[in-house]
Amino acid sequence: MNDQLIIFDTTLRDGEQSPGASMTRDEKLRIARQLERMKVNVIEAGFAAASNGDFEAVKAVAEAIKESTICSLARANENDIRRSGEAIRPAASGRIHTFIATSPIHMEKKLRMTPDQVVEQAVKAIGWAREYTSDVEFSAEDAGRSEIDFLCRIFDAVIKAGATTINVPDTVGYNVPEQFADTIRTLIERVPNSDKVVWSVHCHNDLGLAVANSLAAVRAGARQVECTINGLGERAGNASLEEVVMAVRTRKDVFQCDTRIDATQIVPASKLVSGITGFPVQPNKAIVGANAFAHESGIHQDGVLKHRETYEIMRAEDVGWGANKLVMGKHSGRNAFRSRLQELGVVVDSEEQLNHAFARFKELADKKHEIFDEDLQALMSDESSEPKEHFRLLSSSFHSETGETPCARVTLSVGGKEAKAESCGSGPVDAAFKAIEVVADSGAQLLLYSVNAITTGTDAQGEVTVRLSKEDRVVNGQGSDTDIIVASAKAYLNALNKLHAKLERVNPQI
């Protein structure tokens, strides 16, 4: 058995399908560079046929990344595959990932195709994909509820057509570990030429079993796991990359393989994805949660102090904790600022953007004595030029006093023109949002308001996530500032800008 476990990261594609988690081209590039730094084998950069924006994002990642294979998802139709082929053309190593549903319910109710037609379409799709690359992955959507005989038949056909990776997705998170392992083992045993392809799994977390199912599949012979940073993804999410990687690495006595992942980049990747998407990591999340290596119990503390391995099976520093020490301060210069951004994988497109970001850094340094990597990442997230800022906060004033109704006064730039408004509310944040709406009149519904401290200390920046819904669109907005009310206003305006940009999304699911 091959001792190399391929890590296929789909944060930029499946992770982006989380409601409100759509990323701009620049944000995808930042995450892709961090994934490359982490030595991820395959980066699924998006679904090129979804929109022109997604096509350009996949193409940009393909141009920028040299050490990882860049993949685009495509339904099993000619248009999707040709769009994917064009998008990955600049890649040093490119892959097309095509899929079609194989479960009886999907074939009958969704595709309205017979099993014979599904097999025929899958074979055609492999042929179209091979016109662009020899690295072709085929997925049987909803394989977890498909009939094993039909899976054997369609996998045999696509392998003969030239597929090099066969992916078995548990699309709806229906499987349990022992059952899923049996499925993988049976497929490898029964499909002709199974030893000529890499067997892959893609598990969803609807029953909280995505990682367990993925690891069970690895023990059964799968040698690629499709996963996301922080387990990000539609509904309950996907298998968590950090949990899969560290489980395999920590339990080498159980898993006859390892990954090439640089685990010290896991925590920085987690924080970057959390900051860009606005999806905070729960404190008790394995590996990357704030409490993952914290010990409250006196018995545990005593044991760890005497010998770390009494209660810790991993070292915190091995996954990137403790690596982000103080890096900048108010006396740091432009070159140091630029160099640190480069180390964080942040590419500044122009001197003008650098100057603006540096000016904001200096403003932050006047408010905050210690500037951490997380502060810089949050600052640069605010600097993102996409979508264009139709709404921008110019100034604000808030008044809150015990026994009095809180009020807010804001001055906004709306399409380049100045507009002022004021309003009162149940609190200063509520008042700020109502004042903004006096000008914006968006008609959007507030679904989520969340506040997290970016670093420790009372002078820490507050990072606010606002989720808005309008018609059939859901967007997340993020804002950060040492003043939490200002951060809230920025986050609300960021969400309004995304609604105004009307970014197109098409979300196939595997």
Backbone hydrogen bonds, N-H to C=O, Kabsch-Sander energy under -0.5 kcal/mol:
donor,donor_aa,acceptor,acceptor_aa,energy
5,L,3,D,-0.6
5,L,258,D,-2.7
6,I,4,Q,-0.7
6,I,223,R,-2.6
8,F,6,I,-0.7
8,F,225,V,-2.4
9,D,7,I,-0.7
9,D,42,V,-3.0
10,T,8,F,-0.5
10,T,227,C,-2.8
13,R,10,T,-0.9
14,D,10,T,-1.2
15,G,10,T,-2.3
16,E,11,T,-0.5
17,Q,14,D,-1.2
18,S,15,G,-1.5
20,G,474,V,-0.7
21,A,18,S,-2.8
28,K,24,T,-2.5
29,L,25,R,-2.1
30,R,26,D,-2.0
31,I,27,E,-2.2
32,A,28,K,-2.8
33,R,29,L,-2.4
34,Q,30,R,-1.6
35,L,31,I,-2.5
36,E,32,A,-2.4
37,R,33,R,-2.2
38,M,34,Q,-1.7
39,K,36,E,-1.3
40,V,35,L,-2.3
41,N,7,I,-0.7
42,V,7,I,-2.0
43,I,69,T,-3.1
44,E,9,D,-3.0
44,E,42,V,-0.6
45,A,43,I,-1.1
45,A,71,C,-2.1
46,G,71,C,-0.7
48,A,46,G,-0.6
50,A,47,F,-2.4
55,F,51,S,-2.2
56,E,52,N,-2.5
57,A,53,G,-2.0
58,V,54,D,-2.5
59,K,55,F,-2.4
60,A,56,E,-2.5
61,V,57,A,-2.3
62,A,58,V,-2.4
63,E,59,K,-2.0
64,A,60,A,-1.8
65,I,61,V,-2.4
69,T,41,N,-2.8
70,I,93,S,-2.8
71,C,43,I,-2.8
71,C,69,T,-0.5
72,S,95,R,-1.7
73,L,46,G,-2.5
74,A,97,H,-2.5
76,A,99,F,-1.4
77,N,75,R,-2.6
81,I,77,N,-2.1
82,R,78,E,-2.4
83,R,79,N,-2.2
84,S,80,D,-2.3
85,G,81,I,-2.6
86,E,82,R,-2.2
87,A,83,R,-2.1
88,I,84,S,-2.2
89,R,85,G,-0.5
89,R,86,E,-0.6
91,A,88,I,-2.0
92,A,65,I,-0.7
95,R,70,I,-2.4
96,I,135,D,-1.7
97,H,72,S,-2.6
98,T,96,I,-0.6
98,T,137,E,-2.6
99,F,74,A,-1.4
100,I,139,S,-1.7
102,T,141,E,-2.3
103,S,141,E,-0.7
107,M,103,S,-2.9
108,E,104,P,-2.4
109,K,105,I,-2.4
110,K,105,I,-0.5
110,K,106,H,-1.5
111,L,106,H,-2.7
112,R,107,M,-1.2
113,M,107,M,-2.0
118,V,114,T,-2.1
119,V,115,P,-2.2
120,E,116,D,-2.2
121,Q,117,Q,-2.4
122,A,118,V,-2.3
123,V,119,V,-2.2
124,K,120,E,-2.0
125,A,121,Q,-2.3
126,I,122,A,-1.9
127,G,123,V,-1.8
128,W,124,K,-2.4
129,A,125,A,-2.5
130,R,126,I,-2.1
131,E,127,G,-0.5
131,E,128,W,-1.1
132,Y,129,A,-1.9
133,T,129,A,-1.6
136,V,134,S,-1.0
137,E,96,I,-2.7
138,F,165,T,-2.6
139,S,98,T,-2.2
140,A,167,N,-1.5
141,E,100,I,-1.6
141,E,139,S,-0.9
143,A,140,A,-1.3
143,A,169,P,-0.6
144,G,169,P,-1.5
145,R,142,D,-1.7
146,S,143,A,-1.8
151,L,147,E,-2.2
152,C,148,I,-2.4
153,R,149,D,-1.9
154,I,150,F,-2.7
155,F,151,L,-2.6
156,D,152,C,-2.0
157,A,153,R,-1.8
158,V,154,I,-2.3
159,I,155,F,-2.2
160,K,156,D,-1.9
161,A,157,A,-1.4
162,G,158,V,-0.8
162,G,159,I,-0.9
163,A,158,V,-2.7
164,T,136,V,-2.8
165,T,136,V,-1.6
166,I,198,V,-2.7
167,N,138,F,-3.2
167,N,165,T,-0.6
168,V,200,S,-2.5
170,D,202,H,-2.5
171,T,169,P,-0.9
173,G,170,D,-1.6
180,F,176,V,-2.8
181,A,177,P,-2.8
182,D,178,E,-1.9
183,T,179,Q,-2.0
184,I,180,F,-2.3
185,R,181,A,-2.7
186,T,182,D,-2.6
187,L,183,T,-2.3
188,I,184,I,-2.3
189,E,185,R,-1.9
190,R,186,T,-2.5
191,V,187,L,-2.6
194,S,191,V,-1.3
196,K,193,N,-1.9
197,V,194,S,-1.0
198,V,164,T,-2.1
199,W,197,V,-0.5
200,S,166,I,-3.2
201,V,224,Q,-1.6
202,H,168,V,-1.1
203,C,226,E,-0.6
204,H,170,D,-1.5
205,N,237,G,-2.4
208,G,205,N,-1.8
213,N,209,L,-3.3
214,S,210,A,-2.1
215,L,211,V,-2.7
216,A,212,A,-2.2
217,A,213,N,-2.1
218,V,214,S,-1.9
219,R,215,L,-2.0
220,A,216,A,-1.0
221,G,218,V,-1.3
222,A,217,A,-2.6
223,R,199,W,-2.7
224,Q,199,W,-1.0
225,V,6,I,-2.3
226,E,201,V,-2.8
227,C,8,F,-2.4
227,C,225,V,-0.5
228,T,239,A,-2.3
231,G,228,T,-1.5
232,L,229,I,-1.8
234,E,14,D,-0.5
237,G,234,E,-2.5
238,N,231,G,-1.2
239,A,203,C,-1.3
241,L,228,T,-2.9
244,V,240,S,-2.2
245,V,241,L,-2.8
246,M,242,E,-2.0
247,A,243,E,-1.9
248,V,244,V,-2.2
249,R,245,V,-2.1
250,T,246,M,-2.6
251,R,247,A,-2.2
252,K,249,R,-0.6
254,V,251,R,-1.7
255,F,251,R,-2.3
256,Q,254,V,-0.5
257,C,255,F,-1.1
258,D,3,D,-2.2
262,D,38,M,-2.5
263,A,261,I,-1.2
265,Q,262,D,-2.0
266,I,263,A,-1.9
267,V,319,V,-2.3
269,A,265,Q,-1.9
270,S,266,I,-2.5
271,K,267,V,-2.5
272,L,268,P,-2.1
273,V,269,A,-2.6
274,S,270,S,-2.4
275,G,271,K,-2.3
276,I,272,L,-2.3
277,T,273,V,-2.5
278,G,274,S,-1.9
279,F,274,S,-0.5
285,K,282,Q,-2.0
288,V,286,A,-2.6
289,G,285,K,-1.9
291,N,283,P,-2.7
292,A,289,G,-1.9
294,A,291,N,-1.6
301,Q,297,S,-2.9
302,D,298,G,-2.5
303,G,299,I,-2.1
304,V,300,H,-2.8
305,L,301,Q,-2.4
306,K,302,D,-1.7
307,H,303,G,-2.9
310,T,307,H,-2.3
311,Y,308,R,-1.5
312,E,308,R,-1.5
318,D,315,R,-1.2
319,V,315,R,-0.6
319,V,316,A,-1.1
320,G,317,E,-0.8
321,W,316,A,-2.1
323,A,320,G,-1.3
325,K,323,A,-1.5
327,V,371,I,-1.5
328,M,371,I,-1.5
332,S,329,G,-1.8
337,F,333,G,-2.1
338,R,334,R,-3.0
339,S,335,N,-2.7
340,R,336,A,-2.2
341,L,337,F,-1.9
342,Q,338,R,-2.1
343,E,339,S,-2.1
344,L,340,R,-1.5
345,G,342,Q,-1.4
346,V,341,L,-3.0
347,V,345,G,-0.6
348,V,346,V,-0.6
349,D,347,V,-0.6
354,L,350,S,-2.1
355,N,351,E,-2.9
356,H,352,E,-2.2
357,A,353,Q,-2.6
358,F,354,L,-2.8
359,A,355,N,-2.1
360,R,356,H,-1.8
361,F,357,A,-2.2
362,K,358,F,-2.3
363,E,359,A,-1.9
364,L,360,R,-2.2
365,A,361,F,-2.5
366,D,362,K,-1.5
367,K,363,E,-0.9
367,K,364,L,-0.7
368,K,364,L,-2.4
371,I,328,M,-1.5
371,I,369,H,-0.5
372,F,370,E,-0.6
375,D,372,F,-0.6
376,L,372,F,-1.8
377,Q,373,D,-2.6
378,A,374,E,-2.2
379,L,375,D,-2.4
380,M,376,L,-2.5
381,S,377,Q,-1.8
382,D,378,A,-1.7
383,E,379,L,-0.8
384,S,380,M,-0.5
384,S,381,S,-1.0
390,H,388,K,-1.4
392,R,413,S,-1.8
394,L,392,R,-0.5
394,L,411,T,-2.9
395,S,411,T,-1.6
397,S,409,R,-2.4
399,H,407,C,-2.7
404,E,401,E,-2.5
407,C,399,H,-2.3
408,A,423,S,-2.9
409,R,397,S,-3.0
410,V,421,A,-2.8
411,T,395,S,-2.6
412,L,419,A,-3.3
413,S,392,R,-2.9
414,V,412,L,-0.6
414,V,417,K,-3.5
415,G,390,H,-2.9
415,G,413,S,-0.6
417,K,414,V,-1.4
419,A,412,L,-2.7
421,A,410,V,-2.1
423,S,408,A,-2.2
425,G,406,P,-2.0
431,A,427,G,-2.6
432,A,428,P,-2.2
433,F,429,V,-2.6
434,K,430,D,-2.2
435,A,431,A,-2.3
436,I,432,A,-2.3
437,E,433,F,-2.2
438,V,434,K,-1.3
439,V,435,A,-0.9
439,V,436,I,-0.8
440,A,436,I,-3.0
441,D,437,E,-2.1
445,Q,469,S,-3.1
447,L,445,Q,-0.6
447,L,467,R,-3.2
448,L,467,R,-1.4
450,S,465,T,-2.5
452,N,463,E,-2.2
454,I,461,Q,-2.6
460,A,457,G,-1.4
462,G,481,D,-3.0
463,E,452,N,-3.7
464,V,462,G,-0.6
464,V,479,G,-3.0
465,T,450,S,-2.7
466,V,477,G,-2.6
467,R,448,L,-2.4
468,L,466,V,-0.5
468,L,475,V,-2.3
469,S,445,Q,-2.2
470,K,473,R,-2.4
473,R,470,K,-2.3
475,V,468,L,-2.5
476,N,20,G,-1.0
477,G,466,V,-3.1
479,G,464,V,-1.7
481,D,462,G,-1.6
484,I,482,T,-0.7
487,A,483,D,-2.4
488,S,484,I,-1.9
489,A,485,I,-2.2
490,K,486,V,-2.5
491,A,487,A,-2.3
492,Y,488,S,-2.3
493,L,489,A,-2.3
494,N,490,K,-2.4
495,A,491,A,-2.1
496,L,492,Y,-2.1
497,N,493,L,-2.4
498,K,494,N,-1.6
499,L,495,A,-2.1
500,H,496,L,-2.5
501,A,497,N,-1.9
502,K,498,K,-0.9
502,K,499,L,-0.5
503,L,498,K,-0.7
